[in-house]
Amino acid sequence: MTRLTEQTTAPISIDKAFAYTADFNHVQDWDPGVAESAQIGEGPVGEGTEFDVLVAFGARRIPMVYTITEFDPPNRMVLVGKGSALTAVDEITFSEIPQGTAITFTTDLTFKGMGRLFAPFMGGVLKGVVKKAVEGLATALRSNEATPTA
């Protein structure tokens, strides 16, 4: 397993930051490692909500299903992503600060099959991917993109 953690801040309320981030329909707007994402089924986003996510890894497109397994607005959520090549457990926490919201993104990646052999050598690449995703989230939250749809 590979664990990666990144932090950022955004000058918006914790409620807006949480609502935008929890709606994984937006993930392709801020995570350059995601080509597409769409909620499976209808209804409000919460525990049990699933998203079809197409992860972009170089030229490859890897389908995964992300499920919100823990949902504590506006403080914390956990998503579990499962695909044929890996399982990702993403914990995203939110804290109010004087400047807006502090966000901590922790991901645990477990590779399957042949990917397990290469995982120990991919730490730097994976850290860069997570760093770009968190930077993208901060940029989206600073812009008008972070208007909750609910």
Secondary structure as GFF3:
##gff-version 3
##sequence-region A 1 150
A	DSSP	beta_strand	2	10	.	.	.	ID=ss1
A	DSSP	alpha_helix	14	22	.	.	.	ID=ss2
A	DSSP	three_ten_helix	24	26	.	.	.	ID=ss3
A	DSSP	alpha_helix	27	30	.	.	.	ID=ss4
A	DSSP	beta_strand	34	40	.	.	.	ID=ss5
A	DSSP	beta_strand	50	57	.	.	.	ID=ss6
A	DSSP	beta_strand	60	72	.	.	.	ID=ss7
A	DSSP	beta_strand	76	83	.	.	.	ID=ss8
A	DSSP	beta_strand	86	97	.	.	.	ID=ss9
A	DSSP	beta_strand	100	111	.	.	.	ID=ss10
A	DSSP	alpha_helix	115	118	.	.	.	ID=ss11
A	DSSP	three_ten_helix	119	121	.	.	.	ID=ss12
A	DSSP	alpha_helix	123	142	.	.	.	ID=ss13
A	DSSP	three_ten_helix	144	146	.	.	.	ID=ss14
###
